[in-house]
Amino acid sequence: MTDPAPDSAFGYRRVLLKVSGEALMGDGAYGIDPNMVDTIATDIAEVARSGVEVCLVIGGGNIFRGVAAAARGMDRAQGDYAGMLATVINALMVQNALERHGVPTRVMSAIHMSSVAEPYIRRRAVRHMEKGRVVIFAAGTGNPFFTTDTAAALRAAEMECNALLKGTQVDGVYSADPRKDPGATRYDRLTYLDVLAKDLHVMDAAAISLARENRLPIVVFNIHAPGAFPQVMRGEGLFTRIVEAN
Ligand code: UDP
């Protein structure tokens, strides 16, 4: 890694942004809202143009979740493979929106499907980013019983990213769900162990542990607020930072 990008207050030169499938639904209850995808793509384009290398992991929960299917009697592993395929649909939508903004992109899939995406090859992904392409990692880890949060921590570690940015529906990590509990307070900064010990539901424990082992800061912010991603990269606006020690 060379010098930090000048435009990034945290000095992040390469980041991974995790966008949940639900973030793509907008106000809908299922599927994809093209306006929301475009809002997110606008922000990603701005950050990529500022010189920061950006890669993405896109979830699939807006279309299919293995756990939910298993609760209805479906084989869990089979459901998880379906969930991973859902992330590929989302990745293609985000790729399309980014390319409309003139951002060169590559989708790399952990499940081979050579007609629509490149296979995930770590060194090739690094090369794409060095060339200024936004790499979209699709199909999670390629394994059932994992989540795309864990895939995000895994790929961020493999790509030697300076941070994992988790775009959520609220502007950081709260002591309780702020949409249900008006007394919930927002944390500016937490440790990985705080998140695990307080069971704060930011990301699953496997993802938090992987980030901790690799000293990968996690920055949680509201992906729905237009302009929030570039703002957070400048160290402005509201977010929660999760790091090793307070
Ligand atoms: N999934 C999986 N392995 C992975 C990543 C995802 O099996 O490495 C499946 C799992 O069924 C999951 C679904 O893909 O429920 C969609 O991913 P996720 O729930 O993480 O999406 P998000 O909540 O971010 O929208």
Residues whose N, C-alpha, C, O or C-beta is under 5 A from the ligand:
A	BS01	UDP	V19 S20 G21 E22 G59 G60 G61 N62 F64 R65 G66 V67 G79 D80 Y81 G83 M84 A139 G140 T141 G142 N143 P144 F145 F146 T147 T148 D149 A151
